């Protein structure tokens, strides 16, 4: 078994080197065509479809593919066993995997393999969702999760900047939105939530300066047009941790916050040497 694993790892490493060399040789010389290729490959642009993110680049016409490999035979990728191909692709990041799919049809099939995107998802995010089957595949689910991670990071940037206008555009303007601060204050409805953030930004501060949070252990789940994020957070250098849950809803092509709940993490129970 160890010999097989070593063989797979060696083959994967060799494939990575060959793929990278092939990729570099195919790069256009002019900066303008390079810019166009960059724009096209990040046709891994996220676009929501029932809450999932469709990654572009799959709907290119076959006529746009480069000419097939000379010799009339199958490509190197097609000759590899699936295990080696998946292992090789696991060394690539999100952007590189998208770019690889734009080289030719064989690379596109390999780079769009659902198993490769599932492995990349578990490497970049969490293994807690190993038992789910995303309706649009792991590639779309990866893009949706990354989009929510970016939106959630934007939320804490707004808090750090103390920008009430930005916060007002970040939340969905609806009467069912909820906000529960770590102080225990419960706010319901868009207007009440905005008033609460306004008080928080201006309380004891000059000029509406915000608060800097550090977040960790971020976990994301996307389900249709709703997504929720669980994490731990602390204020700047303060070691006191909070449990946080943020809920987002997809409306008119954008993710909006509809629920924020922050609560102080309970101290662990003291150790009883007699119990």
Buried (B, 14 or more C-beta within 10 A) or exposed (E): EEEEEEEBEEBBEEBBEEBBEBBEEEEEEEEEEEEEBEEBBBBBBBBBEEBBBBBBBEEBEEEEBEEEBEEEEEBBBEEBEEBBBBBBBBBBEBEBBBBBBBBBBBBBBBBBBBBBBBBBBBEEBBEEBEEEEBEBBBBBBBBBBBBBBEBBEBBBEBBBBBBBEBBBEBBBBEEEBBBBBBEEEEBEBBEBBBEBBBEBBBEEEEEEEBBBBEBEEBBBBBEEBBBBBBBBBBBEEEEEBBBBBBBBBBBEEEBBBBBBBBBEBEEEEEEEEEE
